């Protein structure tokens, strides 16, 4: 069987058992570790899984034509990704990846109308779904763990405080939040630093929730949320921040994005970009993830971003790499999702639950075994806009904590 030959090439460490659709059993690996056993229920998978595993493994799991007899989905994907990280890529996967790389410009073509449709595909799902697995502030991006054991709420608070510190906020400043989500960061910045914030989103659901949150917090006079693409924004801002949105911009629009940041940023302003990235160079979006979760999405290597920033006249004044922070974040989300699976199944169905399980597990392992990371890039138009050393970040965070203690 073609898929068995494929697995024999990949699984060198650990133990994987395969029962194919004809009932034959195959064993791969060196016999060590906790065994994982998968079962195929459709003979068509024998070839499909070998020719395009990055797409069809996820689809088969969603459809129930690939099931687990031993171990969990996490165990199976960890075994596969850990082995792939230590062997030459199989020719069929290498050829598929080269094709994906060649086509990525077309697949990431994101004019305004297409960007709106891509955002709606993921972010206009049931609000209850996001309530069930995100933190109470609905932060849907990488948290910042001071310690691996931090709670999700603590780590997401750390992230907002860390970003605010890097922005060097002063009361009365005007801040632009590109891709504001449900408004949590914008509200935090306004409450903590006394700034005025304009948040942009393309999600109708996020826009509605964010506006209501600002009203309930009594901040509608200082925080406004607009259903607007970043390319349509005008004006001038003292600070610009974008968290978890750049992954949806698309490589064709990188020049447009950074030129727009440069245009909107005040002469002495500071911008902060928080994005998923790749530590192993340019690549292509996993075809299953692109089809089912984030159409038009792509996580860039810094080598794809920095040359464009340089051409726009912006100075990169600080870069911080968050390595396992998103793996910890995704683990919290996955555990909360599983704890609420029965309720989520009632909102959607079991196939949806399997799809999101595959998404959360796969993304977590991308940060553990596949070279993904998060970068925070600070940019200015003036080299003197930020202090000479990074001490100000810790100092700002300490002052913010002190103010919070007094308020409590």
Buried (B, 14 or more C-beta within 10 A) or exposed (E): BEBBEBBBBBBEBBBBBBBBBEEEEBBBBEEEBEBBBBBBBBEEBBEBBBBBBBBBBBBBBBBEBBBBEBBEBBBBBBBBBBBBEEEEEBEBBEEBBEEBEEEBEEBBBBEEEBBBEBBBBBBBBEBEBBEBBBBEBBBBBBBBBEEEEBEBBBBBBBBBBBBBBBBBBEEEBBBBBBBBBBBBBBBBBBBBBEBBBBBBBBBBBBBBBBBBBBEEBEBBEBBBBBBBBBBEBEEEBBBBBBBBBBBBBBBBBBEBBBBBBBEBBBEEBBBBBBBBBBBEEEBBBBBBBBEBBBBBBBBBBBEBBBEBBEEBEBBBBBBBEBEBBBBBBBBBBBEBBBEBBEEBBEBBEEEBBBBBBBBBBBBBBBBBBBBBBBBBBBBBBBEEBBEEEBEBBEEBBEEBEEEEEEEE
